[in-house]
Amino acid sequence: MDKYLSKEKITIGVAAHGNLISTKNCIQAIKNSLDGVYEVILIDDFSPDKGEIKDYFLNQKKEFKEIKVFHFSENLGYTQSVNCVLSNSTSEKTIFVSNDIYITPFFLEELINISDFNENIGYVRGVSNFVDNNLETHNISLKDKNHIHLNEISKEIFSKEKNNFIDEDYLVGDCFLINRKLLNKIGYFDCNNFKDYFSDLDFSIRTKALDFRCVLSKGAFCYHHRNINFDYLPKNERNKKLFKRQYTLAEDWARFKIKYNFPINLVYPGINKMNFDEIKNRVGKKDFIEKKDYSQYLI
């Protein structure tokens, strides 16, 4: 398979906060993987690079037939980036890709295939070499495969695991697909409460509470260039970013506890020790996150 041919329109969105090299690799992987009917949405989340990514994204208007480019005037974070993609998608299926993720045509084919398996499947992700949940089902070891091209690895996994998927309590959101019918039912990512963390967890909880399914496609493999968004920085800038990350994590955890009525002094137990049945029972059946207007950032 040279490219995945999309016969029905899909949306693929990419967000970046710095790191031009990885961002270019991410976009090139999309170009190498996708053909047919699709739109692209690119988000520059106020990258600290003197406009390099902004200019690169604007230049992509020459490369893609249907494209929207957004530039945030301040660092709004992961949740707003995802929300901007979802809010401006015009397709039945929206795929979000972080700028340190490299996809393949086999990944796209199987992710979309699984998203159509059942009408209650709303939120889908694939496997990768690094998923930040430590689950063996999600994480694929690439030991002894350094010499093999990414497409061949993805093809091998696709061939072995085609049509194979499992239901999950939650999905970690660095690369995923959301069906329009789910958005129509539960709304969007909760950017009122969360900046960088727990918004994917919150979206998973609301998905399950409203009787949709979060599923892992075991045959859809994408490559995650782990830590590249930190490693490219000078040491002092990397340390600042890591400190900011820990601060935001603590703040978002506090907001998660307030939203789901947990004791404010509860220490984060780790994602795999949380009682998701208990949490989803705290979701109001009429809870809905409205679409947000990002038109002021469109360039």
BALOBA-1460 file (C-alpha; in Angstrom, 3 decimals):
// residues 299
<rec num="1" residu="m" x="0.000" y="0.000" z="0.000"/>
<rec num="2" residu="d" x="1.519" y="3.299" z="-1.082"/>
<rec num="3" residu="k" x="-1.110" y="5.535" z="0.511"/>
<rec num="4" residu="y" x="-4.449" y="5.162" z="2.213"/>
<rec num="5" residu="l" x="-7.125" y="6.348" z="-0.232"/>
<rec num="6" residu="s" x="-9.911" y="8.154" z="1.605"/>
<rec num="7" residu="k" x="-13.151" y="7.878" z="-0.361"/>
<rec num="8" residu="e" x="-15.219" y="9.664" z="2.275"/>
<rec num="9" residu="k" x="-13.913" y="12.919" z="3.685"/>
<rec num="10" residu="i" x="-11.842" y="12.742" z="6.871"/>
<rec num="11" residu="t" x="-10.142" y="15.490" z="8.864"/>
<rec num="12" residu="i" x="-6.604" y="15.181" z="10.139"/>
<rec num="13" residu="g" x="-5.286" y="17.775" z="12.571"/>
<rec num="14" residu="v" x="-1.778" y="18.462" z="13.854"/>
<rec num="15" residu="a" x="-0.785" y="20.706" z="16.747"/>
<rec num="16" residu="a" x="2.686" y="21.985" z="17.603"/>
<rec num="17" residu="h" x="4.283" y="24.084" z="20.330"/>
<rec num="18" residu="g" x="7.801" y="24.363" z="18.978"/>
<rec num="19" residu="n" x="10.122" y="21.792" z="17.364"/>
<rec num="20" residu="l" x="10.091" y="22.536" z="13.642"/>
<rec num="21" residu="i" x="12.074" y="19.425" z="12.641"/>
<rec num="22" residu="s" x="9.712" y="16.954" z="14.310"/>
<rec num="23" residu="t" x="6.705" y="18.903" z="13.037"/>
<rec num="24" residu="k" x="7.997" y="18.683" z="9.468"/>
<rec num="25" residu="n" x="8.525" y="14.925" z="9.875"/>
<rec num="26" residu="c" x="4.992" y="14.557" z="11.208"/>
<rec num="27" residu="i" x="3.490" y="16.463" z="8.252"/>
<rec num="28" residu="q" x="5.633" y="14.584" z="5.746"/>
<rec num="29" residu="a" x="4.405" y="11.285" z="7.185"/>
<rec num="30" residu="i" x="0.824" y="12.450" z="6.572"/>
<rec num="31" residu="k" x="1.670" y="13.398" z="2.981"/>
<rec num="32" residu="n" x="3.272" y="9.995" z="2.467"/>
<rec num="33" residu="s" x="0.292" y="8.165" z="3.963"/>
<rec num="34" residu="l" x="-2.914" y="9.818" z="2.794"/>
<rec num="35" residu="d" x="-4.664" y="10.507" z="-0.510"/>
<rec num="36" residu="g" x="-8.223" y="11.078" z="-1.620"/>
<rec num="37" residu="v" x="-10.827" y="13.227" z="0.117"/>
<rec num="38" residu="y" x="-9.599" y="14.910" z="3.299"/>
<rec num="39" residu="e" x="-8.950" y="18.227" z="4.993"/>
<rec num="40" residu="v" x="-5.999" y="19.278" z="7.132"/>
<rec num="41" residu="i" x="-6.135" y="21.515" z="10.212"/>
<rec num="42" residu="l" x="-2.841" y="22.836" z="11.592"/>
<rec num="43" residu="i" x="-2.487" y="24.499" z="14.996"/>
<rec num="44" residu="d" x="0.528" y="26.567" z="15.991"/>
<rec num="45" residu="d" x="0.146" y="26.826" z="19.769"/>
<rec num="46" residu="f" x="2.258" y="29.980" z="20.135"/>
<rec num="47" residu="s" x="5.516" y="28.197" z="19.334"/>
<rec num="48" residu="p" x="8.598" y="29.843" z="20.907"/>
<rec num="49" residu="d" x="10.520" y="29.886" z="17.614"/>
<rec num="50" residu="k" x="10.166" y="33.402" z="16.132"/>
<rec num="51" residu="g" x="7.404" y="32.284" z="13.781"/>
<rec num="52" residu="e" x="9.131" y="29.289" z="12.164"/>
<rec num="53" residu="i" x="6.262" y="26.827" z="12.613"/>
<rec num="54" residu="k" x="3.660" y="29.489" z="11.832"/>
<rec num="55" residu="d" x="5.397" y="30.219" z="8.523"/>
<rec num="56" residu="y" x="5.849" y="26.518" z="7.782"/>
<rec num="57" residu="f" x="2.157" y="25.866" z="8.379"/>
<rec num="58" residu="l" x="1.179" y="28.780" z="6.150"/>
<rec num="59" residu="n" x="3.382" y="27.340" z="3.401"/>
<rec num="60" residu="q" x="1.407" y="24.101" z="3.623"/>
<rec num="61" residu="k" x="-1.504" y="25.915" z="2.001"/>
<rec num="62" residu="k" x="0.394" y="25.304" z="-1.244"/>
<rec num="63" residu="e" x="0.642" y="21.570" z="-0.466"/>
<rec num="64" residu="f" x="-2.884" y="20.603" z="0.595"/>
<rec num="65" residu="k" x="-6.094" y="21.220" z="-1.347"/>
<rec num="66" residu="e" x="-8.253" y="21.796" z="1.731"/>
<rec num="67" residu="i" x="-6.521" y="23.264" z="4.773"/>
<rec num="68" residu="k" x="-7.088" y="25.580" z="7.735"/>
<rec num="69" residu="v" x="-4.214" y="27.093" z="9.743"/>
<rec num="70" residu="f" x="-4.595" y="28.522" z="13.246"/>
<rec num="71" residu="h" x="-2.037" y="30.483" z="15.262"/>
<rec num="72" residu="f" x="-2.707" y="30.956" z="18.983"/>
<rec num="73" residu="s" x="-1.585" y="34.330" z="20.324"/>
<rec num="74" residu="e" x="-0.561" y="32.682" z="23.596"/>
<rec num="75" residu="n" x="0.227" y="29.134" z="24.697"/>
<rec num="76" residu="l" x="-3.258" y="27.682" z="25.192"/>
<rec num="77" residu="g" x="-2.123" y="24.070" z="25.608"/>
<rec num="78" residu="y" x="-3.001" y="20.598" z="24.419"/>
<rec num="79" residu="t" x="-6.702" y="20.677" z="25.263"/>
<rec num="80" residu="q" x="-7.403" y="23.863" z="23.308"/>
<rec num="81" residu="s" x="-5.362" y="22.530" z="20.390"/>
<rec num="82" residu="v" x="-7.453" y="19.367" z="20.228"/>
<rec num="83" residu="n" x="-10.619" y="21.373" z="20.703"/>
<rec num="84" residu="c" x="-9.715" y="23.706" z="17.846"/>
<rec num="85" residu="v" x="-9.261" y="20.735" z="15.509"/>
<rec num="86" residu="l" x="-12.521" y="19.102" z="16.593"/>
<rec num="87" residu="s" x="-14.461" y="22.374" z="16.484"/>
<rec num="88" residu="n" x="-13.363" y="23.161" z="12.930"/>
<rec num="89" residu="s" x="-13.574" y="19.687" z="11.454"/>
<rec num="90" residu="t" x="-16.204" y="19.268" z="8.736"/>
<rec num="91" residu="s" x="-15.906" y="15.478" z="8.514"/>
<rec num="92" residu="e" x="-17.598" y="12.497" z="10.103"/>
<rec num="93" residu="k" x="-14.193" y="11.306" z="11.312"/>
<rec num="94" residu="t" x="-11.502" y="13.488" z="12.851"/>
<rec num="95" residu="i" x="-7.976" y="12.258" z="13.527"/>
<rec num="96" residu="f" x="-5.725" y="14.240" z="15.852"/>
<rec num="97" residu="v" x="-1.952" y="13.796" z="15.586"/>
<rec num="98" residu="s" x="0.637" y="15.317" z="17.923"/>
<rec num="99" residu="n" x="3.719" y="16.686" z="16.193"/>
<rec num="100" residu="d" x="5.928" y="13.911" z="17.617"/>
<rec num="101" residu="i" x="3.792" y="11.170" z="16.027"/>
<rec num="102" residu="y" x="4.509" y="9.683" z="12.586"/>
<rec num="103" residu="i" x="1.663" y="7.800" z="10.930"/>
<rec num="104" residu="t" x="1.542" y="5.322" z="8.041"/>
<rec num="105" residu="p" x="-1.081" y="4.278" z="5.472"/>
<rec num="106" residu="f" x="-1.570" y="0.991" z="7.337"/>
<rec num="107" residu="f" x="-2.236" y="2.916" z="10.541"/>
<rec num="108" residu="l" x="-4.898" y="5.026" z="8.819"/>
<rec num="109" residu="e" x="-6.611" y="2.098" z="7.132"/>
<rec num="110" residu="e" x="-6.962" y="0.078" z="10.318"/>
<rec num="111" residu="l" x="-7.850" y="3.003" z="12.591"/>
<rec num="112" residu="i" x="-10.679" y="3.996" z="10.248"/>
<rec num="113" residu="n" x="-11.680" y="0.357" z="9.742"/>
<rec num="114" residu="i" x="-12.105" y="-0.193" z="13.479"/>
<rec num="115" residu="s" x="-13.962" y="3.106" z="13.902"/>
<rec num="116" residu="d" x="-16.674" y="1.691" z="11.596"/>
<rec num="117" residu="f" x="-16.937" y="-1.712" z="13.271"/>
<rec num="118" residu="n" x="-19.853" y="-0.783" z="15.506"/>
<rec num="119" residu="e" x="-22.178" y="2.219" z="15.668"/>
<rec num="120" residu="n" x="-21.324" y="2.759" z="19.357"/>
<rec num="121" residu="i" x="-17.582" y="3.051" z="18.747"/>
<rec num="122" residu="g" x="-16.836" y="6.725" z="19.229"/>
<rec num="123" residu="y" x="-13.223" y="7.143" z="20.345"/>
<rec num="124" residu="v" x="-10.383" y="5.060" z="18.870"/>
<rec num="125" residu="r" x="-6.614" y="4.976" z="19.138"/>
<rec num="126" residu="g" x="-3.942" y="2.624" z="17.905"/>
<rec num="127" residu="v" x="-0.818" y="1.114" z="19.402"/>
<rec num="128" residu="s" x="2.624" y="2.689" z="19.443"/>
<rec num="129" residu="n" x="6.191" y="2.203" z="20.609"/>
<rec num="130" residu="f" x="5.440" y="4.554" z="23.521"/>
<rec num="131" residu="v" x="2.074" y="5.260" z="25.098"/>
<rec num="132" residu="d" x="2.103" y="7.030" z="28.444"/>
<rec num="133" residu="n" x="0.014" y="4.465" z="30.351"/>
<rec num="134" residu="n" x="2.439" y="1.518" z="30.720"/>
<rec num="135" residu="l" x="-0.144" y="-0.933" z="29.356"/>
<rec num="136" residu="e" x="1.390" y="-3.819" z="27.428"/>
<rec num="137" residu="t" x="-1.594" y="-3.899" z="25.088"/>
<rec num="138" residu="h" x="-0.899" y="-0.327" z="23.966"/>
<rec num="139" residu="n" x="2.908" y="-0.387" z="23.870"/>
<rec num="140" residu="i" x="4.779" y="-2.240" z="21.129"/>
<rec num="141" residu="s" x="8.450" y="-3.018" z="21.630"/>
<rec num="142" residu="l" x="10.695" y="-2.089" z="18.696"/>
<rec num="143" residu="k" x="13.675" y="-3.977" z="20.091"/>
<rec num="144" residu="d" x="15.735" y="-5.444" z="17.253"/>
<rec num="145" residu="k" x="13.693" y="-3.486" z="14.672"/>
<rec num="146" residu="n" x="15.836" y="-0.355" z="14.417"/>
<rec num="147" residu="h" x="16.926" y="-1.326" z="10.913"/>
<rec num="148" residu="i" x="13.353" y="-1.848" z="9.654"/>
<rec num="149" residu="h" x="11.469" y="0.984" z="7.936"/>
<rec num="150" residu="l" x="8.478" y="2.373" z="9.846"/>
<rec num="151" residu="n" x="6.058" y="1.382" z="7.068"/>
<rec num="152" residu="e" x="7.249" y="-2.230" z="7.221"/>
<rec num="153" residu="i" x="6.777" y="-2.367" z="10.991"/>
<rec num="154" residu="s" x="3.297" y="-0.887" z="10.632"/>
<rec num="155" residu="k" x="2.465" y="-3.307" z="7.808"/>
<rec num="156" residu="e" x="3.588" y="-6.309" z="9.870"/>
<rec num="157" residu="i" x="1.434" y="-5.286" z="12.850"/>
<rec num="158" residu="f" x="-1.489" y="-4.505" z="10.534"/>
<rec num="159" residu="s" x="-1.240" y="-7.962" z="8.943"/>
<rec num="160" residu="k" x="-1.137" y="-9.772" z="12.297"/>
<rec num="161" residu="e" x="-3.811" y="-7.747" z="14.113"/>
<rec num="162" residu="k" x="-6.278" y="-6.627" z="11.435"/>
<rec num="163" residu="n" x="-9.853" y="-6.357" z="12.816"/>
<rec num="164" residu="n" x="-8.558" y="-6.932" z="16.337"/>
<rec num="165" residu="f" x="-9.581" y="-4.398" z="18.962"/>
<rec num="166" residu="i" x="-10.347" y="-4.227" z="22.671"/>
<rec num="167" residu="d" x="-12.591" y="-2.005" z="24.765"/>
<rec num="168" residu="e" x="-10.883" y="0.294" z="27.244"/>
<rec num="169" residu="d" x="-11.963" y="2.441" z="30.196"/>
<rec num="170" residu="y" x="-9.901" y="5.327" z="28.861"/>
<rec num="171" residu="l" x="-7.627" y="6.358" z="26.004"/>
<rec num="172" residu="v" x="-4.480" y="8.459" z="26.173"/>
<rec num="173" residu="g" x="-4.710" y="11.158" z="23.544"/>
<rec num="174" residu="d" x="-1.569" y="11.769" z="21.513"/>
<rec num="175" residu="c" x="-3.010" y="10.296" z="18.294"/>
<rec num="176" residu="f" x="-6.633" y="9.213" z="17.970"/>
<rec num="177" residu="l" x="-9.860" y="9.233" z="15.950"/>
<rec num="178" residu="i" x="-13.229" y="10.596" z="17.071"/>
<rec num="179" residu="n" x="-16.485" y="9.923" z="15.243"/>
<rec num="180" residu="r" x="-18.904" y="12.805" z="14.653"/>
<rec num="181" residu="k" x="-21.777" y="10.930" z="16.287"/>
<rec num="182" residu="l" x="-19.849" y="10.973" z="19.576"/>
<rec num="183" residu="l" x="-19.245" y="14.725" z="19.382"/>
<rec num="184" residu="n" x="-22.943" y="15.238" z="18.705"/>
<rec num="185" residu="k" x="-23.735" y="13.292" z="21.869"/>
<rec num="186" residu="i" x="-21.185" y="14.451" z="24.453"/>
<rec num="187" residu="g" x="-19.631" y="17.585" z="22.958"/>
<rec num="188" residu="y" x="-15.984" y="18.513" z="22.861"/>
<rec num="189" residu="f" x="-12.857" y="18.464" z="25.031"/>
<rec num="190" residu="d" x="-13.271" y="20.336" z="28.317"/>
<rec num="191" residu="c" x="-10.974" y="23.321" z="27.882"/>
<rec num="192" residu="n" x="-12.716" y="25.178" z="30.716"/>
<rec num="193" residu="n" x="-11.190" y="22.820" z="33.268"/>
<rec num="194" residu="f" x="-8.069" y="21.351" z="31.675"/>
<rec num="195" residu="k" x="-5.040" y="22.802" z="29.874"/>
<rec num="196" residu="d" x="-2.694" y="19.892" z="29.109"/>
<rec num="197" residu="y" x="-3.709" y="16.899" z="31.226"/>
<rec num="198" residu="f" x="-6.785" y="14.818" z="32.102"/>
<rec num="199" residu="s" x="-8.881" y="16.226" z="29.241"/>
<rec num="200" residu="d" x="-8.423" y="12.975" z="27.292"/>
<rec num="201" residu="l" x="-9.310" y="11.044" z="30.442"/>
<rec num="202" residu="d" x="-12.355" y="13.252" z="31.000"/>
<rec num="203" residu="f" x="-13.415" y="12.751" z="27.375"/>
<rec num="204" residu="s" x="-13.066" y="8.970" z="27.807"/>
<rec num="205" residu="i" x="-15.191" y="9.021" z="30.946"/>
<rec num="206" residu="r" x="-17.934" y="11.030" z="29.276"/>
<rec num="207" residu="t" x="-17.753" y="8.722" z="26.250"/>
<rec num="208" residu="k" x="-18.363" y="5.630" z="28.385"/>
<rec num="209" residu="a" x="-20.981" y="7.315" z="30.569"/>
<rec num="210" residu="l" x="-23.085" y="8.086" z="27.490"/>
<rec num="211" residu="d" x="-22.888" y="4.462" z="26.287"/>
<rec num="212" residu="f" x="-20.248" y="4.878" z="23.592"/>
<rec num="213" residu="r" x="-17.102" y="2.805" z="23.359"/>
<rec num="214" residu="c" x="-13.423" y="3.687" z="23.740"/>
<rec num="215" residu="v" x="-11.445" y="1.100" z="21.801"/>
<rec num="216" residu="l" x="-7.836" y="0.228" z="21.096"/>
<rec num="217" residu="s" x="-7.090" y="-0.890" z="17.547"/>
<rec num="218" residu="k" x="-4.294" y="-3.431" z="17.913"/>
<rec num="219" residu="g" x="-3.506" y="-3.394" z="14.202"/>
<rec num="220" residu="a" x="-3.043" y="0.379" z="13.858"/>
<rec num="221" residu="f" x="0.571" y="1.273" z="14.670"/>
<rec num="222" residu="c" x="2.085" y="4.770" z="14.633"/>
<rec num="223" residu="y" x="5.569" y="5.806" z="15.728"/>
<rec num="224" residu="h" x="5.959" y="8.112" z="18.737"/>
<rec num="225" residu="h" x="9.280" y="9.986" z="18.798"/>
<rec num="226" residu="r" x="9.487" y="9.904" z="22.562"/>
<rec num="227" residu="n" x="10.784" y="12.985" z="24.387"/>
<rec num="228" residu="i" x="11.707" y="14.760" z="21.156"/>
<rec num="229" residu="n" x="9.700" y="17.831" z="22.200"/>
<rec num="230" residu="f" x="12.016" y="18.148" z="25.204"/>
<rec num="231" residu="d" x="15.290" y="16.772" z="23.894"/>
<rec num="232" residu="y" x="15.669" y="19.349" z="21.109"/>
<rec num="233" residu="l" x="15.743" y="22.214" z="23.612"/>
<rec num="234" residu="p" x="18.839" y="23.652" z="25.329"/>
<rec num="235" residu="k" x="19.201" y="22.336" z="28.886"/>
<rec num="236" residu="n" x="17.884" y="25.463" z="30.628"/>
<rec num="237" residu="e" x="14.849" y="25.685" z="28.343"/>
<rec num="238" residu="r" x="14.193" y="21.968" z="28.769"/>
<rec num="239" residu="n" x="14.248" y="22.334" z="32.564"/>
<rec num="240" residu="k" x="11.834" y="25.271" z="32.399"/>
<rec num="241" residu="k" x="9.455" y="23.264" z="30.237"/>
<rec num="242" residu="l" x="9.633" y="20.251" z="32.557"/>
<rec num="243" residu="f" x="8.900" y="22.459" z="35.588"/>
<rec num="244" residu="k" x="5.941" y="24.039" z="33.801"/>
<rec num="245" residu="r" x="4.700" y="20.580" z="32.883"/>
<rec num="246" residu="q" x="4.683" y="19.451" z="36.528"/>
<rec num="247" residu="y" x="2.933" y="22.635" z="37.624"/>
<rec num="248" residu="t" x="0.217" y="22.235" z="34.975"/>
<rec num="249" residu="l" x="-0.210" y="18.551" z="35.841"/>
<rec num="250" residu="a" x="-0.866" y="19.437" z="39.481"/>
<rec num="251" residu="e" x="-3.300" y="22.182" z="38.529"/>
<rec num="252" residu="d" x="-5.225" y="19.994" z="36.084"/>
<rec num="253" residu="w" x="-5.400" y="17.173" z="38.646"/>
<rec num="254" residu="a" x="-6.909" y="19.602" z="41.151"/>
<rec num="255" residu="r" x="-9.548" y="20.600" z="38.612"/>
<rec num="256" residu="f" x="-10.265" y="16.952" z="37.816"/>
<rec num="257" residu="k" x="-10.878" y="16.263" z="41.523"/>
<rec num="258" residu="i" x="-13.239" y="19.213" z="41.789"/>
<rec num="259" residu="k" x="-15.153" y="18.243" z="38.646"/>
<rec num="260" residu="y" x="-15.674" y="14.638" z="39.782"/>
<rec num="261" residu="n" x="-16.155" y="15.412" z="43.468"/>
<rec num="262" residu="f" x="-13.055" y="13.748" z="44.891"/>
<rec num="263" residu="p" x="-11.391" y="14.874" z="48.135"/>
<rec num="264" residu="i" x="-9.185" y="17.843" z="47.353"/>
<rec num="265" residu="n" x="-6.253" y="16.268" z="49.267"/>
<rec num="266" residu="l" x="-6.411" y="13.043" z="47.227"/>
<rec num="267" residu="v" x="-2.963" y="12.250" z="45.814"/>
<rec num="268" residu="y" x="-2.933" y="11.192" z="42.163"/>
<rec num="269" residu="p" x="-2.852" y="7.371" z="42.343"/>
<rec num="270" residu="g" x="-1.797" y="6.798" z="38.743"/>
<rec num="271" residu="i" x="-4.152" y="6.345" z="35.844"/>
<rec num="272" residu="n" x="-4.353" y="2.550" z="36.043"/>
<rec num="273" residu="k" x="-5.405" y="2.584" z="39.712"/>
<rec num="274" residu="m" x="-8.462" y="4.768" z="39.192"/>
<rec num="275" residu="n" x="-11.974" y="3.348" z="39.563"/>
<rec num="276" residu="f" x="-13.521" y="4.300" z="36.248"/>
<rec num="277" residu="d" x="-16.894" y="2.703" z="36.952"/>
<rec num="278" residu="e" x="-17.205" y="4.923" z="40.003"/>
<rec num="279" residu="i" x="-16.122" y="8.032" z="38.114"/>
<rec num="280" residu="k" x="-18.373" y="7.575" z="35.099"/>
<rec num="281" residu="n" x="-21.379" y="7.236" z="37.421"/>
<rec num="282" residu="r" x="-20.696" y="10.839" z="38.450"/>
<rec num="283" residu="v" x="-21.265" y="12.121" z="34.919"/>
<rec num="284" residu="g" x="-24.595" y="13.822" z="34.407"/>
<rec num="285" residu="k" x="-26.466" y="12.364" z="31.456"/>
<rec num="286" residu="k" x="-27.141" y="15.898" z="30.227"/>
<rec num="287" residu="d" x="-23.533" y="17.048" z="30.538"/>
<rec num="288" residu="f" x="-22.385" y="18.495" z="27.210"/>
<rec num="289" residu="i" x="-19.291" y="20.540" z="26.323"/>
<rec num="290" residu="e" x="-20.270" y="23.144" z="23.749"/>
<rec num="291" residu="k" x="-18.231" y="23.917" z="20.654"/>
<rec num="292" residu="k" x="-15.858" y="26.869" z="21.042"/>
<rec num="293" residu="d" x="-15.239" y="29.570" z="18.441"/>
<rec num="294" residu="y" x="-11.571" y="29.747" z="17.359"/>
<rec num="295" residu="s" x="-12.093" y="32.017" z="14.357"/>
<rec num="296" residu="q" x="-9.949" y="34.784" z="15.903"/>
<rec num="297" residu="y" x="-6.900" y="32.497" z="15.518"/>
<rec num="298" residu="l" x="-7.509" y="31.525" z="11.879"/>
<rec num="299" residu="i" x="-4.741" y="32.809" z="9.585"/>
